[in-house]
Amino acid sequence: MKFLSFADTKIDAFLHMQLMDLAKTLSRDPSLELEFSYHSYLNKPVHVIHVSQFWMTYPGPVQLHGLKSEVYLRSLGNFYFSDLSLLQEALHTYRKEEHHQFLKHLLLFSEDYRLEKECIARRPGMTASFSERKKVLLTYYQRQLRQHLQQRKWLDAFFCSIFLLANHRFVKLSSPLSGFYDKLRDPLLRLNRAESTREITEIMQVIQNILRDFDVLDMAASYLSFYESSALTFKDLVRENEVKTPHIMETEEETDGQETEHEEMPSWHEETSSPTDSFLQFELDQGTSTDLLGEGGRRAEEGDQAFGAVQAGAKRSKGKDFSGEMDAGLNEKGSAPGKDVFPYGEMNRYAVEKKVETKLPTSQDLIKYYEIKSAVQPSISLLKQSFLKTIEHKKNVPNQDLHFGRLSKKLTRLLTDKNPRLFYKKMESPQELDAVFTLLVDCSASMFDKMDETHQAIVLFHETLKAVRIPHSIVGFWEDAADAKKDSQPNYFQEVISFNHSLKNQYGPEILQLEPQEDNRDGYSIRKKAEDLLKRKEKQKFLLVFSDGEPAAFDYENHGILDTHEAVTHTRKLGIEILGMYISNGKVTEEAQNLMKNIYGSHQVVVPSAAELVSYLVPVLRKLLFRLS
């Protein structure tokens, strides 16, 4: 469980799913995924659209329009109307240029500007989102222009002024920007009228030649990105062809054939046994150097390992047609890698199920259990009586004089009544309730001050269902943080009440063995228990989840909410009713309400404190039992 979060950007699960559905619809690619990144771009070979977190700081309506506009540009614009190979080829040639960052940004901006007009022409309904996008970006780039002018970063300022001028915002160009504009005026006007990627790249060649005469530093800021991919080879996988920074290349040239003297630079981090007297503190970057975002190495993504393994096994294509190698990342069904490989979700591919055996209850457990049972007995009796009264009422409901059913022998009403009721229903013999319940209890470390009250709610749940003869199970779940590794995350399940023992009087004190443990991986646990419920023969299946906050486990915090939401959605599609109960720390906050809404939708209850859990659970159980009766 996560206690504190600093600079935490939470992604609304419903917003994520909405944007993902929109991207799949526009691109007509069912395997397309969507991720939030530093910049927006299309990674077509692995079927991923990246949208920028730039919009997450804006209010709801503006944020939605901004994110939708990026989905439009990538899933419709880049997907269908961009020549990605030409863009890659052009960006590759810019690497040799002194002003390669400016050339890269101008090329990508010109392509997005053209694609925006293309999208609006084909889909006029996109106009509102693009208008809101333009309004926000004009304000942003005007602010950036003033900042770059103060810092005398001339090419950065010139790029911002190009954006403003292209969108009909007046900009007063002082020296040296006016000189840049005079030299590039004609090709810039041609870029504004370009109608294809090829035309843009041809005009950029002219700008590339003119820029060689500019005696000014290259752009330092990074506003736009593009995924520059190539077919993976064996050397790529073993990192024999790493892209080396100019500093490394220069050092290798200087030291070739010469004796070198190495200077030691002591450093310290949390795994260093003993720091030296003086040390430098700096960040250690891991991975191949790349200019994907213009600011350091690309962070590894979830599908990299699976995608790399598939690519390594792909056969070399014939000639220069690399489309076959690009398609090697898909499985036989045409979906992205990992979709069918990981039955419990891609984020849980290394989760391992571990079962904890329940011990025999001690005499102290028996005494404490019956004390708790006595405390909640009034609520149990109330629920039982309400349930039995409802069943009795349904048995006594008149089944004569109906408008449909079996035809009665009293047909004289055809003559005596204006609207005769001539039908009846046959009395059915009472049957046992065809339902089953599972209660999942979060046993993460943050439950340490709430477990006693949670025990009372669990006892209420168990004794009520036992009183009305409904089979059920109670399972505590947690992940062992100490043993969790990158390729193995043990998840423990302690079934204190099983389906087979739930209706027997001697079982119940085992509930007190549920104690706070480590982390919680909710999405994986929900999928596992839903799988157990599917094996039951009962017609109606219910899954309740007691939790006290956001899912948090090894390599799970950034995706825990979305993975749990997907698990809940998948469980409901299987015909299992799922309800979440959030136990707060004294008061209900807006953050807690949004968290539960993002995960469980409208089927959730936020409890202000653990002491009120029993009082909140009573109406929940009453409502569920009324549905069954």
Beta strands, then each sheet from edge to edge (+ up, - down):
strand 1: 33-37
strand 2: 41-43
strand 3: 48-52
strand 4: 351-355
strand 5: 406-407
strand 6: 423-424
strand 7: 435-442
strand 8: 472-479
strand 9: 489-497
strand 10: 540-547
strand 11: 576-583
strand 12: 604-607
sheet 1: 1+ 3+ 2-
sheet 2: 4+ 9+ 8- 7- 10- 11- 12-
sheet 3: 5+ 6-
end
